[in-house]
Amino acid sequence: QVQLVESGGGLVQAGGSLRLSCAASGSIFKFSPMGWYRQAPGKQRDLVATITGGGGSTNYADSVKGRFAISRDSAKNTVYLQMNSLKPEDTAVYYCNAVPAYNNLWGQGTQVTVSS
């Protein structure tokens, strides 16, 4: 079964850190460029970090550059997002998916809430 399962979210104070994990099942993700997306209430889902299939190159939205780091473990078929210096505006549901995304394969996401 092809699916994505995100975990690691929670409630954290501004300035804190969280590490999100995305366990991917199914070979279609194993060598695909992957990304972390987020959706705040009432807003569209935005792509905030990407990593190439081999893990050698990453890219970030300006809003998270210098604070977030995406990585992947191909052996475990898992993608991570290390989030440091969190801000209240980082509050959102975070999802992982391929880049471009498979629109029929979104997971349940993981909620990140940053209090001021």
Residue pairs with C-beta under 8 A, 6 or more apart in sequence:
1 25
1 26
2 25
2 26
2 28
2 29
2 105
3 24
3 25
3 26
3 105
3 107
4 22
4 23
4 24
4 25
4 29
4 95
4 96
4 97
4 105
4 106
4 107
5 22
5 23
5 24
5 25
5 107
5 108
6 20
6 21
6 22
6 94
6 95
6 96
6 107
6 108
6 109
6 110
7 20
7 21
7 22
7 23
7 110
8 18
8 19
8 20
8 21
8 110
9 18
9 20
9 93
9 94
9 110
9 111
9 112
9 113
10 18
10 111
10 112
10 113
11 113
11 114
11 115
12 18
12 86
12 112
12 113
12 114
12 115
13 114
13 115
14 86
14 87
14 88
14 114
14 115
14 116
15 85
15 86
16 86
16 114
17 82
17 83
17 84
17 85
17 86
18 83
18 86
18 112
19 80
19 81
19 82
19 83
20 36
20 80
20 81
20 83
20 94
20 96
20 110
20 112
21 78
21 79
21 80
22 34
22 36
22 78
22 79
22 80
22 81
22 96
22 107
23 76
23 77
23 78
24 30
24 34
24 77
24 78
24 79
24 96
25 77
28 98
28 102
29 77
29 98
30 74
30 77
31 53
31 54
31 74
32 53
32 98
32 99
33 50
33 51
33 52
33 53
33 98
33 99
34 50
34 51
34 53
34 70
34 72
34 79
34 96
34 97
34 98
34 99
35 47
35 48
35 49
35 50
35 51
35 70
35 96
35 97
35 98
35 99
35 101
36 47
36 48
36 49
36 50
36 68
36 70
36 79
36 81
36 94
36 95
36 96
37 45
37 46
37 47
37 48
37 94
37 95
37 96
37 97
37 101
38 45
38 46
38 48
38 90
38 92
38 93
38 94
38 95
38 112
39 45
39 46
39 92
39 93
39 95
39 109
40 89
40 91
40 92
40 93
43 92
45 95
46 61
47 61
47 99
48 60
48 61
48 63
48 64
48 68
49 58
49 59
49 60
49 61
49 64
49 68
49 69
49 70
49 81
50 58
50 59
50 60
50 70
50 99
51 57
51 58
51 70
51 71
51 72
51 79
52 58
55 71
55 72
55 74
58 69
58 70
58 71
60 66
60 68
60 70
63 89
64 83
64 90
67 83
67 84
67 85
67 86
68 81
68 82
68 83
68 84
69 81
69 82
69 84
70 79
70 80
70 81
70 82
71 79
71 80
71 82
72 78
72 79
72 80
73 80
79 96
81 94
81 96
83 90
83 112
86 112
86 114
87 114
88 114
88 115
88 116
89 114
90 112
90 114
91 112
91 113
91 114
92 111
92 112
93 109
93 110
93 111
93 112
94 109
94 110
94 111
94 112
95 106
95 107
95 109
96 107
97 105
97 106
97 107
98 105
